[in-house]
Amino acid sequence: MSGIETGQTAADMKAILREPPDPEAIARLSAANPLNNSTFRTTCVATMRTPGTRQRPAPARARDR
């Protein structure tokens, strides 16, 4: 995307790929677009499912591990 974008956005995209990533560039990109914000962070949590005693497509319980 940094090849498509221009200006500060392109520079920030390149800056977050360096070691260590530039925290100010991450903040600017996160504030500019909510999609960027969700891309930089974990947005889903794996859940362990335990089947119930009845036969049905959905499990009886779900819990976080």
Distance bins in CASP14 RR format, pairs under 12 A and 6 or more apart:
PFRMAT RR
TARGET T0000
AUTHOR 0000-0000-0000
RMODE 2
METHOD distances of the structure
MODEL  1
1 9 0 0 0 0 1 0 0 0 0 0 0
1 10 0 0 0 0 1 0 0 0 0 0 0
1 12 0 0 0 0 0 1 0 0 0 0 0
1 13 1 0 1 0 0 0 0 0 0 0 0
1 14 0 0 0 0 0 1 0 0 0 0 0
1 16 0 0 0 0 0 1 0 0 0 0 0
1 17 0 0 0 0 0 1 0 0 0 0 0
1 29 0 0 0 0 0 1 0 0 0 0 0
1 33 0 0 0 0 0 1 0 0 0 0 0
1 35 0 0 0 0 0 1 0 0 0 0 0
1 36 0 0 0 0 1 0 0 0 0 0 0
1 39 0 0 0 0 0 1 0 0 0 0 0
2 8 0 0 0 0 0 1 0 0 0 0 0
2 9 0 0 0 0 1 0 0 0 0 0 0
2 10 1 0 1 0 0 0 0 0 0 0 0
2 11 0 0 0 0 1 0 0 0 0 0 0
2 12 0 0 0 0 1 0 0 0 0 0 0
2 13 1 1 0 0 0 0 0 0 0 0 0
2 14 1 0 1 0 0 0 0 0 0 0 0
2 15 0 0 0 0 1 0 0 0 0 0 0
2 16 0 0 0 0 1 0 0 0 0 0 0
2 17 0 0 0 0 1 0 0 0 0 0 0
2 18 0 0 0 0 0 1 0 0 0 0 0
2 25 0 0 0 0 0 1 0 0 0 0 0
2 29 0 0 0 0 0 1 0 0 0 0 0
3 9 0 0 0 0 0 1 0 0 0 0 0
3 10 1 0 0 1 0 0 0 0 0 0 0
3 11 0 0 0 0 0 1 0 0 0 0 0
3 13 0 0 0 0 1 0 0 0 0 0 0
3 14 0 0 0 0 1 0 0 0 0 0 0
4 10 0 0 0 0 1 0 0 0 0 0 0
4 13 0 0 0 0 1 0 0 0 0 0 0
5 11 0 0 0 0 1 0 0 0 0 0 0
5 12 0 0 0 0 1 0 0 0 0 0 0
5 13 1 0 0 1 0 0 0 0 0 0 0
5 14 0 0 0 0 1 0 0 0 0 0 0
5 29 0 0 0 0 1 0 0 0 0 0 0
5 32 0 0 0 0 0 1 0 0 0 0 0
5 33 0 0 0 0 0 1 0 0 0 0 0
5 36 0 0 0 0 0 1 0 0 0 0 0
6 12 0 0 0 0 0 1 0 0 0 0 0
6 13 0 0 0 0 0 1 0 0 0 0 0
7 13 0 0 0 0 1 0 0 0 0 0 0
7 14 0 0 0 0 0 1 0 0 0 0 0
7 15 0 0 0 0 0 1 0 0 0 0 0
7 28 0 0 0 0 0 1 0 0 0 0 0
7 32 0 0 0 0 0 1 0 0 0 0 0
8 14 0 0 0 0 0 1 0 0 0 0 0
8 15 0 0 0 0 1 0 0 0 0 0 0
8 22 0 0 0 0 0 1 0 0 0 0 0
8 24 0 0 0 0 0 1 0 0 0 0 0
8 25 0 0 0 0 1 0 0 0 0 0 0
8 28 1 0 0 1 0 0 0 0 0 0 0
8 29 0 0 0 0 1 0 0 0 0 0 0
8 31 0 0 0 0 0 1 0 0 0 0 0
8 32 0 0 0 0 1 0 0 0 0 0 0
9 15 0 0 0 0 0 1 0 0 0 0 0
9 16 0 0 0 0 0 1 0 0 0 0 0
9 25 0 0 0 0 1 0 0 0 0 0 0
9 28 0 0 0 0 1 0 0 0 0 0 0
9 29 1 0 0 1 0 0 0 0 0 0 0
9 31 0 0 0 0 0 1 0 0 0 0 0
9 32 1 0 0 1 0 0 0 0 0 0 0
9 33 0 0 0 0 1 0 0 0 0 0 0
9 36 0 0 0 0 1 0 0 0 0 0 0
10 16 0 0 0 0 0 1 0 0 0 0 0
10 17 0 0 0 0 0 1 0 0 0 0 0
10 25 0 0 0 0 0 1 0 0 0 0 0
10 28 0 0 0 0 0 1 0 0 0 0 0
10 29 0 0 0 0 0 1 0 0 0 0 0
11 17 0 0 0 0 0 1 0 0 0 0 0
11 18 0 0 0 0 0 1 0 0 0 0 0
11 22 0 0 0 0 1 0 0 0 0 0 0
11 24 0 0 0 0 0 1 0 0 0 0 0
11 25 1 0 0 1 0 0 0 0 0 0 0
11 28 0 0 0 0 1 0 0 0 0 0 0
11 29 0 0 0 0 0 1 0 0 0 0 0
12 18 0 0 0 0 0 1 0 0 0 0 0
12 21 0 0 0 0 0 1 0 0 0 0 0
12 22 1 0 0 1 0 0 0 0 0 0 0
12 23 0 0 0 0 0 1 0 0 0 0 0
12 24 0 0 0 0 1 0 0 0 0 0 0
12 25 1 1 0 0 0 0 0 0 0 0 0
12 26 1 0 0 1 0 0 0 0 0 0 0
12 27 0 0 0 0 1 0 0 0 0 0 0
12 28 1 0 1 0 0 0 0 0 0 0 0
12 29 1 0 1 0 0 0 0 0 0 0 0
12 30 0 0 0 0 1 0 0 0 0 0 0
12 31 0 0 0 0 0 1 0 0 0 0 0
12 32 0 0 0 0 1 0 0 0 0 0 0
12 33 0 0 0 0 0 1 0 0 0 0 0
12 36 0 0 0 0 1 0 0 0 0 0 0
12 40 0 0 0 0 0 1 0 0 0 0 0
13 21 0 0 0 0 0 1 0 0 0 0 0
13 22 0 0 0 0 0 1 0 0 0 0 0
13 25 1 0 0 1 0 0 0 0 0 0 0
13 26 0 0 0 0 0 1 0 0 0 0 0
13 28 0 0 0 0 0 1 0 0 0 0 0
13 29 1 0 0 1 0 0 0 0 0 0 0
13 32 0 0 0 0 0 1 0 0 0 0 0
13 33 0 0 0 0 0 1 0 0 0 0 0
13 36 0 0 0 0 1 0 0 0 0 0 0
13 39 0 0 0 0 0 1 0 0 0 0 0
13 40 0 0 0 0 0 1 0 0 0 0 0
14 21 0 0 0 0 0 1 0 0 0 0 0
14 22 0 0 0 0 1 0 0 0 0 0 0
14 25 0 0 0 0 1 0 0 0 0 0 0
14 29 0 0 0 0 0 1 0 0 0 0 0
15 21 1 0 0 1 0 0 0 0 0 0 0
15 22 1 1 0 0 0 0 0 0 0 0 0
15 23 0 0 0 0 1 0 0 0 0 0 0
15 24 0 0 0 0 1 0 0 0 0 0 0
15 25 1 1 0 0 0 0 0 0 0 0 0
15 26 0 0 0 0 1 0 0 0 0 0 0
15 27 0 0 0 0 0 1 0 0 0 0 0
15 28 0 0 0 0 1 0 0 0 0 0 0
15 29 0 0 0 0 1 0 0 0 0 0 0
16 22 1 0 0 1 0 0 0 0 0 0 0
16 23 0 0 0 0 1 0 0 0 0 0 0
16 24 0 0 0 0 1 0 0 0 0 0 0
16 25 1 0 1 0 0 0 0 0 0 0 0
16 26 1 0 1 0 0 0 0 0 0 0 0
16 27 0 0 0 0 0 1 0 0 0 0 0
16 28 0 0 0 0 1 0 0 0 0 0 0
16 29 1 0 0 1 0 0 0 0 0 0 0
16 30 0 0 0 0 0 1 0 0 0 0 0
16 36 0 0 0 0 1 0 0 0 0 0 0
16 39 0 0 0 0 0 1 0 0 0 0 0
16 40 1 0 0 1 0 0 0 0 0 0 0
17 25 0 0 0 0 1 0 0 0 0 0 0
17 26 0 0 0 0 0 1 0 0 0 0 0
17 29 0 0 0 0 0 1 0 0 0 0 0
18 25 0 0 0 0 1 0 0 0 0 0 0
18 26 0 0 0 0 0 1 0 0 0 0 0
20 26 0 0 0 0 0 1 0 0 0 0 0
21 27 0 0 0 0 0 1 0 0 0 0 0
21 29 0 0 0 0 0 1 0 0 0 0 0
21 40 0 0 0 0 1 0 0 0 0 0 0
22 28 0 0 0 0 1 0 0 0 0 0 0
22 29 0 0 0 0 1 0 0 0 0 0 0
23 29 0 0 0 0 0 1 0 0 0 0 0
23 30 0 0 0 0 0 1 0 0 0 0 0
23 40 0 0 0 0 0 1 0 0 0 0 0
24 30 0 0 0 0 0 1 0 0 0 0 0
24 31 0 0 0 0 0 1 0 0 0 0 0
25 31 0 0 0 0 0 1 0 0 0 0 0
25 32 0 0 0 0 0 1 0 0 0 0 0
25 36 0 0 0 0 0 1 0 0 0 0 0
25 40 0 0 0 0 0 1 0 0 0 0 0
26 32 0 0 0 0 0 1 0 0 0 0 0
26 36 0 0 0 0 1 0 0 0 0 0 0
26 37 0 0 0 0 1 0 0 0 0 0 0
26 39 0 0 0 0 0 1 0 0 0 0 0
26 40 1 0 0 1 0 0 0 0 0 0 0
26 41 0 0 0 0 1 0 0 0 0 0 0
27 36 0 0 0 0 0 1 0 0 0 0 0
27 37 0 0 0 0 1 0 0 0 0 0 0
27 40 0 0 0 0 1 0 0 0 0 0 0
28 36 0 0 0 0 1 0 0 0 0 0 0
28 37 0 0 0 0 0 1 0 0 0 0 0
28 40 0 0 0 0 0 1 0 0 0 0 0
29 35 0 0 0 0 1 0 0 0 0 0 0
29 36 1 0 1 0 0 0 0 0 0 0 0
29 37 1 0 0 1 0 0 0 0 0 0 0
29 38 0 0 0 0 0 1 0 0 0 0 0
29 39 0 0 0 0 1 0 0 0 0 0 0
29 40 1 0 0 1 0 0 0 0 0 0 0
29 41 0 0 0 0 0 1 0 0 0 0 0
30 36 1 0 1 0 0 0 0 0 0 0 0
30 37 1 0 1 0 0 0 0 0 0 0 0
30 38 0 0 0 0 1 0 0 0 0 0 0
30 39 0 0 0 0 1 0 0 0 0 0 0
30 40 1 0 0 1 0 0 0 0 0 0 0
30 41 0 0 0 0 1 0 0 0 0 0 0
31 37 1 0 0 1 0 0 0 0 0 0 0
31 40 0 0 0 0 0 1 0 0 0 0 0
32 40 0 0 0 0 0 1 0 0 0 0 0
33 39 0 0 0 0 1 0 0 0 0 0 0
33 40 0 0 0 0 0 1 0 0 0 0 0
34 40 0 0 0 0 0 1 0 0 0 0 0
34 41 0 0 0 0 0 1 0 0 0 0 0
34 43 0 0 0 0 0 1 0 0 0 0 0
35 41 0 0 0 0 0 1 0 0 0 0 0
35 43 0 0 0 0 0 1 0 0 0 0 0
37 43 0 0 0 0 1 0 0 0 0 0 0
38 44 0 0 0 0 1 0 0 0 0 0 0
44 64 0 0 0 0 0 1 0 0 0 0 0
45 62 0 0 0 0 0 1 0 0 0 0 0
45 63 0 0 0 0 0 1 0 0 0 0 0
45 64 1 0 0 1 0 0 0 0 0 0 0
45 65 0 0 0 0 1 0 0 0 0 0 0
46 62 0 0 0 0 0 1 0 0 0 0 0
46 63 0 0 0 0 0 1 0 0 0 0 0
46 64 0 0 0 0 1 0 0 0 0 0 0
46 65 1 0 0 1 0 0 0 0 0 0 0
47 59 0 0 0 0 1 0 0 0 0 0 0
47 61 0 0 0 0 0 1 0 0 0 0 0
47 62 1 0 1 0 0 0 0 0 0 0 0
47 63 1 0 0 1 0 0 0 0 0 0 0
47 64 1 0 0 1 0 0 0 0 0 0 0
47 65 1 0 0 1 0 0 0 0 0 0 0
48 59 0 0 0 0 1 0 0 0 0 0 0
48 61 0 0 0 0 1 0 0 0 0 0 0
48 62 1 0 0 1 0 0 0 0 0 0 0
48 63 1 0 0 1 0 0 0 0 0 0 0
48 64 1 0 0 1 0 0 0 0 0 0 0
48 65 1 0 1 0 0 0 0 0 0 0 0
49 57 0 0 0 0 0 1 0 0 0 0 0
49 58 0 0 0 0 1 0 0 0 0 0 0
49 59 1 0 1 0 0 0 0 0 0 0 0
49 60 0 0 0 0 1 0 0 0 0 0 0
49 61 1 0 0 1 0 0 0 0 0 0 0
49 62 1 0 1 0 0 0 0 0 0 0 0
49 63 0 0 0 0 1 0 0 0 0 0 0
49 64 0 0 0 0 0 1 0 0 0 0 0
49 65 0 0 0 0 0 1 0 0 0 0 0
50 58 0 0 0 0 0 1 0 0 0 0 0
50 59 1 0 0 1 0 0 0 0 0 0 0
50 60 1 0 0 1 0 0 0 0 0 0 0
50 61 1 0 1 0 0 0 0 0 0 0 0
50 62 1 0 0 1 0 0 0 0 0 0 0
50 63 1 0 0 1 0 0 0 0 0 0 0
50 65 0 0 0 0 0 1 0 0 0 0 0
51 57 0 0 0 0 0 1 0 0 0 0 0
51 58 0 0 0 0 1 0 0 0 0 0 0
51 59 1 0 1 0 0 0 0 0 0 0 0
51 60 1 0 0 1 0 0 0 0 0 0 0
51 61 0 0 0 0 1 0 0 0 0 0 0
51 62 0 0 0 0 0 1 0 0 0 0 0
52 58 0 0 0 0 1 0 0 0 0 0 0
52 59 1 0 0 1 0 0 0 0 0 0 0
52 60 1 1 0 0 0 0 0 0 0 0 0
52 61 1 0 0 1 0 0 0 0 0 0 0
52 62 0 0 0 0 0 1 0 0 0 0 0
53 59 0 0 0 0 0 1 0 0 0 0 0
53 60 1 0 0 1 0 0 0 0 0 0 0
53 61 0 0 0 0 0 1 0 0 0 0 0
54 60 1 0 0 1 0 0 0 0 0 0 0
END
